[in-house]
C-alpha cells in the first residue's frame, strides 16, 4: 500500500501529467498540417496501449484514508487541464480557419483528433471534478463539458447513472448483446431526457417547478451558447462547424467508454422494483498501468462506483474474486466495441462467467437480457 506521505510527493503526479503533452502535440499538428494531423488520435489511442504492453498492470493501492491535504498536486493537475484545453481548442479554431495550408480533409482530420483529446481527457477530467464538493472544481467540470456541448452529462451521471447503474432505468448501462452502434443512438435519445427528468424530480422535492432558476439546465444552456458564440467569433460558420465536429467526436468517445464500463453487468432484482446495492462487481475493472495514467485511474471503475467521491489517486484496484476484469485497457476495448462480432466473441463469455460466479442462484437470465424488470 502506498503511504500518504509517499503519495503526497509532486514526483508522483508526473506519470499522469505525461498526458498534458497532447496539448503541444495539437499545436504542432495544427501548424504542420498534412498527414501530421493523424498523429493526435494515433498517439492518444496507441502510445499508451503500447506502454501497457511493456509496463503491464499496476496492482498497488494507495491508502484510501489519505486526507485531501496530501493530495494537493493531484488537485492542481486536474484543475490545470480546463484552461489548457480551452486555450488549445479555441486557438486551433482561430488558426485553422485562417491557415491556407490546411485543406478540408486536413481540417476534418485535425478536429477529429482534437475531439479524441477533449473526449479522452476533457470529459474524463470533468468527471473527476463533478464528483467533488468544491464549487470551484464543479465549475471547472461544467466548463469542460460546455466545450463539448454535453453539459447535461453532469446531471445524468450524478443523479441517474450512479443511482441506477445496472438497472433498466440507467440508459448508459449497456445491455447484454447490445452492439455499440445501437447503444450510442439509444443513449443520445435517452440521456438528455433522463437528466432533465432527474433535475425536475429534484426540484419537485423542494416544491419548485422545472422552470425555477435553480434548474442547472439554464446554466448549461448559457455556457454552451457562450462556447458556440466564441467559436463563431473566432472562425465564423467554419469555426462553428469545426467546434461541432470535435464536440461530436468527444461525445462519441465518452459513450464508447460508457459502453465498455458496464457491458452486460446487472444488479440482482430483489422484488417489488428493488435492487441490491451497488458493488465493485457491477463495473468492469482494468489495472493497466499506462492507460490509467492517461485516464487518471478511470479504469479502476469498480471502486469508483463503490466509493464515488474518492479522488482518482485513491481509487482501489480489485482482483478477479472481487470484480470482473477487462482483458485490455480502454483504448483496445473501445476499438473492439466498434466491431460487434469481435466484441461479442471477446466479452459475452466473460459476462456468462461473471453470472455463474456471482449469481449461480439465477437460472433464467431472460428478463435481465430483455430488461423486462421494473
N, C-alpha and C positions, 0 to 999 in steps of 0.2 A: 504494500500500500504506500502511495506517495504521501509523505508527511506534509502538513500545511506550510511549514517553513521552506520546504523544498519547492512546493508548488508556487509560492509567492515570488520566486526569483524571476526577474524580467527575461532571463535567457529561456525560460520555459515556454514563452509565447512564440519564440522565433519560428518553430515549425508551422504554426498556424498562420503567422504573418507572411509566410512564403507566398500565400495566395494573393497577397497585395501586388505581387509582380505582374498580375494580369492587367492592372491599370496601365503601366508603361508599355506593356505589350500592345494594348489597344492604341495607344498614342503612336507607337512605331508603325503598326499596320495601317493606320489611317493615313499617315504621311507617305508611306511607301506605295500603297495601293497594290494592284496586280494580284498575283497569287498569294502575296503575304497576308491578305485578309483571312485566308483559310487557317492561318496559324492559331487564331483565337480559339475556335472550337476544338481544333486538334490538340492544342496544349491543355485546354481545360479538361477535356474528356480523357485523353490518352496519357498525358505525362504522369498524372497521379495514379492511374491504373498500372502503368509500368513500374512505378515506385512501389505499389502494393505487392507486385510480384517479387521485388527484390527485398523489401523490408518486412513483408509478412504481416502478422497480426500483432496488435497491441492488447494484451490481456491484463495489463496493470491498471489498477483503480486508484484514484485519489481518495483521500479521507473525505467521506461525504459530509462530515460535520465541520469542514473548513469554513471559517467565517468569511463574510464578504470583505472584511478588511484585508484579507490575504489574497484577494482576487483582483486587486487594483489594475494590474496590467491587462488582464483578460477583459475587463470592462472597457478600458481605454481602447483596446484593439477593436472591439465591436463598434464602439461609438465613432471610431475614426473612419469606418468604411462609408457611411452615408454621404459626407461631404466629398469624399474622393469619387464615389460613383456619380454623384450629381454633377461635379465639375467635368468628369470624363465624358459622360453621356451628352451633356449639352454643348461642350466644346466640340465633340465629334459631329453633332448636328450642324453647328455653325461652320466648321471647317469643311465637312464633306459636301455641303450644299454649295460651296464656292470653289471647290477643288476641280480644276479642269482635267486632272489626270485620273479621276475616278468616274468610270462609266457606270451604267445602270447595273450591270451584273456585279461589279465590284461594290457598289453601294448596298445591294441586297446581301452579298456575302459578308460585308463588314458589319451591318446591323443585325444580321443573323447571329454572328459571333458575339456582338455586344449583348444581345438578348440572352445568349447562353450564360454570359457572366452576370447579368442583372438577375437572372433566374437562379443560377448556382450559388452566387454569393449574396446578391441583394435581397432576395426573398428569404433566403436562409438566415441572414443576419437580422432581418426584420422579425423573423420567427423567434429568434433568441431574445430580441428586445421587447416584443409584445408580451412576453411571459413575465417580465419584471414589474416590480411595484413602482419604481421611479417614474414620475411623469415625463422626465426628460428622455429616458430610454424608450418609453412607449411612443413619445412624439417622434423620435428618430425612426422608430419602426414604421409609423404611419407615413413618414417622409419617403422611406424606401418603397413602400407599397404603392404610393401615389405615382412613383416613377414608372410603374408598370401597369397602372390603371387597374389594380386589383386590391383596392383598399378594403373591400368587404371581407377579404380573407381573414382579417383580424377578428371580426365578429363571428364568422363561420367557424374559425379554428378554436377560439376560446369558449364560445357558448354552445357549439354544436359538436364539433369533432371530438373534443376531449370528453365531453359528457356522454356521447352516444356511440363512440367508436366500437366497431364490431357488432353493431345492431342495424336494423333496417332504416333507422332514422338518420344515420350518418351517410351523406352522399359519397364521401371520399374513401369509404371502406370498399375496396374492390372485391366484387363477388367472385366466388369460385367459378372458373371457366369463362368469366367475362374478359374479353380482349380489351387492350388499352384503347383502341380507337373508339369503341362503343363507350367505354368508361369516360373518355375525355369529352365526348359530345354530351353525355348524360350529366357530368359534373358541371359543365358550363351552363347548362339549363337550370340545374337544381341548387347550386351553391349560393347564388345571389338571392334567390327566393328564400332559401333556408336561413341565410344570415339575416335578412330583413325580418323574417318572422321571429327569429330569436330575439332581436333587439326590440321588436314590437311587444313580445311577451314580457320582456324585462321591464319595459316602461309601464305596461299594464299592471304589474305588481306594485307599482308606486302610484297607481291611479292617474297615469298620464297617457295621452294618446300618442300614436306614432308620429304625429306632426310636431310634438314637443321638441324644442331646440336642443334638448339633451340627447336626442337621437344622433348617434355619430355619423349617420349617413349624410347629414348636412356637411360635416367636416370632410368626409370622404369626397363628396362631390366638389367642394371648393378646392381641395388640394389637387385633385385630378384635373380640374379646369385650369388651374394655375400652371400645371405641367404642360398641358396641351397649348396654352397660350404662349408659354415661353418657347416651346418648340416652333410655333408659328412665327413668333417674333424673330427668332434666330435663323430659321430656314424656310419660311413660307410654307406653302402646301407640301412641298417636297420634304421639308423638315418634319411636318406632322406625320406624313406617310412613313418616314424612317423611324420616328418615335413609336408609331403604332406597330411597326414590324417588330422592333425589339421587345415591345411590351407583350405581343402575342407569343413570341418565342419564349420569353421568360415564364409566362403563364403555362405554356405547353410543357416547359421543363419542370415547373413545380408539380404539375399534375402527374407527370411521369413518375416523379419521386413518390407522390402520394399513392399512386397505384402500387408501387413496389412495397411500400412500408407495411401494408396490412392485407395484401392479397390473400383471399381465402380464409382469413382468420376471423372467427366469430366468438362472441361471448355466449356462454350457455344460457338458454332461456329457462327461467325458474318457474314460469307460470304466471298468469294474471298480468302479462306485459312487463314483468320484472326480469332483470338480467343480473348475472354475477358481477362482482366488482371487477374493474379493470386490473389486469395482472401483467407482469412482464411477458407472459406467453402470448399476449394478444397483439404483439408487434414483432416484425422480423428484425433480428439483431445482426449487425455486421461489425467485426472488430478490426477491419483492415486499416492499417496504420496511416498510410499516406492520404487516402481518400477521406479519412476522418480529420486530418489536418485541414484539407480544403473545405470540408463541410462542418467544421467546428463541432465534431462528435455527433452530428445528426444521426449517423448510422447506429449509434447506441440508442436506438429509438425505443427499445423495450423499457429502458429506465426512464426515458423522457415521459412516457405515458403513465408510468407508475408514480413518478415524482415530477410533475410538470414544471414546478417553479425552480427546479435545481439548475444552476448555471452550467454552461456546457463543459467546463473543465472538471466538474464533479460528477458528471454522468457516469454511471457504472456499467461495466461490461458483464454480461451474463453467459453462463455456459449452456451447452445443449440441454442439460437437465432442467434449466430454468426458463429458457426462451428459445424459439426456433431460430436457426442460423441461416443466413444467406450464403450461397457458395462463393460470391464475389462482392466487391464493393458496388455502390450505386451506379457508377459510370457503366460498368459491364451489364448490370441488371436492367437499367433503363434502356440500354440498346437492345437487349434481348426482348424487352417488353414490346418493342415496335414490331416484332415478328411473332404473331400469336402462336403459330405452331411450335416454334422453338421455345417460347415462354411456357406453354402448357407442358411440353416434354420435360422442361427443367424443373418447374415448380409444382405441378399437380401431384406428383409422387410425394413431394415434401409436405404438402398440405395433408395428404392422406395419412402420412406417418405422424404428423402433428395431432391429427384427430384420434388416431389409435393410442397415442401416448398419453394425451391429457384427458380424453373423454371416451374411454372404452365403453362406458355405460350407454352412450348414444348409438343406437343401432340403425336409425333412419335419419340420414342427413338431408333428405329431400327438402323438408321445409327450410333448412338453412341455405341450401343451394338456390332455392327459388325465392328466398326472402319472403316466405309466406307468414312468418311470425309477426306478432304485433310490434 
